[in-house]
Amino acid sequence: MSTGEVNEGLEEPKIEIALPEPSAAAQPEAGRPPEVPWLRWAYALEFLIAIVAIITLWGEIGGEGHLDLIPWYTKLACIVGWCWCCVRFTAATVEQRKFWTPRTIRWFLGIILLTIAMGGITYYYHLHEEPEDGSDDTTASLGSAVEHGRPFYDASTRTSG
């Protein structure tokens, strides 16, 4: 008896099961993770948090006085644009396997450019604000300036009335 005859009866029969192929719509694109249903709610929440954060940050850095001089539509456009870039940057990082892709770089540059624009707008309104008028001051100031050999303010010449 040969070894081939002994092993013939021990082999198990191979059964092929046909599995249904997944549809093309169910498969994510190459390099993209599957769609998460609650992710849109997370992006909406991030947008709202970014609005509060940028308004607070812009007021602290640029100064509330300068921010009050800027028209509301300019502030609205800058704030909404900045928040939109932040949310799209986050979405670009979540949807791709690699962190720095052309999409993430593009949205990050949008954040940087809007930040520079907001700083430039604030600086423009800082330079063009109306100076405070000091003529309302009723108190006499003591100065050390000398005009033609006399003190600028001499308390001895003051008349009481």
Summary of the structure (lengths in Angstrom):
residues: 161
radius of gyration: 35.9
end to end distance: 140.4
largest distance: 140.4
contacts: 298
relative contact order: 0.08
helix: 57%
strand: 2%
